[in-house]
Structure formats: structure tokens, C-alpha cells
Amino acid sequence: MLTSSGGRQIDAYVFVRSYQETEKSSHKSVAEALKENDSQWKRRELIIFPSHVSNSEDDAREMISLAHQAGFDTVCAAVLLDTDRRSPIADIWEMNWDERWTVPNPTQDDEETRRAQLRALGRDLWWWICKALVA
């Protein structure tokens, strides 16, 4: 269970690393990864499934299809290190997402600034998720 910024309990399953980094090598498909990690995923209110979609259009298509089949809206929340990195994921943004969010994440030189920025991005993204769940 997660707690929204307003204090509501959210029945969620969160993959903590991207599908390509942690799941793809041990599972044949997105469907298998979902089933093996949480056999009840279709009953959840929220699934957070990070992915490096810029190199994996087929994975993104499968994620969208599975989510829609289970009645979920799909949100592409692209975290961009620099604004000049938009063009490589243009094909991903054209897919059948229900919403597209862009999270700017400009490169920072200072380690302390990078950590603070990461925490702020995480809090902002969680706020956006919570707002979308109650809309």
C-alpha cells in the first residue's frame, strides 16, 4: 500500500527499476514479468512499471496493450535528462498512451544538487500520480 499526498491508501505495485534492467532477462515478456512479480496486478489501483522505452518500442506496445486490457489508463512519464533528447522518443510519444507527462531533469554538475533534484523530481512525480488518481 502507498499513501497519496492527501492521505488516501492506494493499492499499488511498484517495480523499482526499469523492465529492461531487471525483468527482461529473466522473463520472456512484460506479461510474464507482471504475473511473476504480482499475480494480482490486474486488481491493483496503480501499477508503476518503469521502462527504457526509447530502445524498446515492442515492450512499450505490450505494456500499453496489457494495461488497457486490464482497464488501466496508461501514462508515459518521460524523464528527460536534457531537452535535446526528445527526438529519440518521438515514436514512443505517438503510441496509444492515455496521457503523456514530461519530467525535465537537467544535468547537474554538483552531487548534492543532483541528489536534491532527484528527491524533488520523485516528490513532484508522486504528486502528479496522486492528483491523477483522484481526478
C-alpha positions as CSV (number, residue, x, y, z in Angstrom):
1,M,0.0,0.0,0.0
2,L,1.1,3.5,-0.8
3,T,-0.3,6.7,0.7
4,S,-1.4,9.6,-1.5
5,S,-0.3,13.1,-0.7
6,G,-3.9,13.6,0.6
7,G,-3.6,10.6,3.0
8,R,-5.6,8.0,1.0
9,Q,-4.4,4.4,0.8
10,I,-3.5,3.3,-2.7
11,D,-3.4,-0.4,-3.6
12,A,-0.3,-0.4,-5.8
13,Y,2.5,-2.5,-7.1
14,V,5.8,-0.6,-8.0
15,F,8.6,-2.0,-10.0
16,V,11.6,-0.2,-8.5
17,R,13.9,-0.5,-11.6
18,S,13.2,-0.5,-15.3
19,Y,11.9,-3.6,-17.0
20,Q,14.9,-3.7,-19.3
21,E,17.3,-3.5,-16.3
22,T,15.8,-6.1,-14.1
23,E,13.0,-8.1,-15.6
24,K,13.5,-8.6,-19.3
25,S,16.5,-11.1,-18.9
26,S,14.5,-13.4,-16.7
27,H,11.1,-13.1,-18.2
28,K,10.1,-13.6,-21.8
29,S,7.6,-10.8,-21.9
30,V,6.1,-7.9,-20.0
31,A,3.0,-10.1,-19.3
32,E,5.2,-12.8,-17.7
33,A,7.1,-10.2,-15.6
34,L,3.8,-8.7,-14.3
35,K,2.4,-12.2,-13.5
36,E,5.5,-13.4,-11.7
37,N,6.0,-10.3,-9.7
38,D,2.4,-9.7,-8.7
39,S,-0.2,-12.3,-9.8
40,Q,-2.9,-9.9,-8.6
41,W,-1.6,-6.9,-10.7
42,K,-4.9,-6.6,-12.6
43,R,-6.8,-5.9,-9.3
44,R,-4.5,-3.1,-8.2
45,E,-5.4,0.6,-8.4
46,L,-2.0,1.5,-9.7
47,I,1.0,-0.2,-11.3
48,I,4.2,1.7,-11.7
49,F,6.3,0.0,-14.4
50,P,9.5,1.9,-15.3
51,S,11.0,1.3,-18.7
52,H,13.7,2.5,-21.0
53,V,11.2,2.6,-23.9
54,S,13.5,4.5,-26.3
55,N,15.1,1.3,-27.3
56,S,12.1,-1.0,-26.7
57,E,9.1,0.0,-28.7
58,D,7.7,-3.5,-28.6
59,D,7.9,-3.5,-24.8
60,A,6.0,-0.2,-24.7
61,R,3.3,-1.6,-27.0
62,E,2.9,-4.7,-24.8
63,M,2.7,-2.5,-21.7
64,I,0.0,-0.3,-23.2
65,S,-1.9,-3.3,-24.5
66,L,-1.8,-5.2,-21.2
67,A,-2.8,-2.1,-19.2
68,H,-5.7,-1.4,-21.5
69,Q,-6.9,-5.0,-21.4
70,A,-6.9,-4.8,-17.6
71,G,-8.8,-1.5,-17.6
72,F,-5.9,0.8,-16.7
73,D,-5.2,4.1,-18.2
74,T,-1.6,4.4,-19.4
75,V,0.7,7.3,-18.6
76,C,4.0,7.8,-20.3
77,A,6.1,9.9,-17.8
78,A,9.2,10.7,-19.8
79,V,12.1,11.8,-17.6
80,L,14.4,13.8,-19.9
81,L,18.0,14.4,-18.8
82,D,18.3,17.2,-21.3
83,T,15.7,18.8,-23.6
84,D,17.7,17.8,-26.7
85,R,16.9,14.2,-26.0
86,R,13.2,14.5,-27.1
87,S,13.6,13.3,-30.7
88,P,14.8,9.7,-29.9
89,I,11.5,9.1,-28.1
90,A,9.1,10.8,-30.5
91,D,7.9,7.4,-31.8
92,I,7.1,6.4,-28.2
93,W,5.1,9.5,-27.6
94,E,3.0,8.7,-30.7
95,M,1.8,5.5,-29.2
96,N,-1.7,4.9,-27.7
97,W,-0.9,6.4,-24.2
98,D,-3.8,7.9,-22.4
99,E,-1.6,10.7,-21.0
100,R,1.9,11.9,-21.6
101,W,3.9,13.7,-18.9
102,T,7.3,15.2,-19.4
103,V,9.6,15.5,-16.4
104,P,12.6,17.7,-17.1
105,N,15.7,16.5,-15.4
106,P,18.6,18.8,-16.5
107,T,22.1,17.6,-15.9
108,Q,23.6,18.9,-12.7
109,D,27.4,19.0,-12.0
110,D,27.3,19.1,-8.2
111,E,26.5,15.8,-6.5
112,E,24.5,17.4,-3.7
113,T,22.4,19.3,-6.2
114,R,21.8,16.1,-8.2
115,R,20.5,14.3,-5.0
116,A,18.3,17.2,-4.1
117,Q,16.9,17.3,-7.7
118,L,16.2,13.6,-7.7
119,R,14.3,13.9,-4.4
120,A,12.3,16.8,-5.8
121,L,11.5,15.0,-9.0
122,G,10.3,12.0,-7.1
123,R,8.0,14.1,-4.9
124,D,6.7,16.0,-7.9
125,L,6.0,12.9,-9.9
126,W,4.2,11.3,-6.9
127,W,2.1,14.4,-6.5
128,W,1.1,14.2,-10.2
129,I,0.2,10.5,-9.8
130,C,-1.9,11.2,-6.7
131,K,-3.7,14.1,-8.5
132,A,-4.4,11.8,-11.5
133,L,-5.9,9.1,-9.2
134,V,-8.4,11.4,-7.6
135,A,-9.4,13.4,-10.7
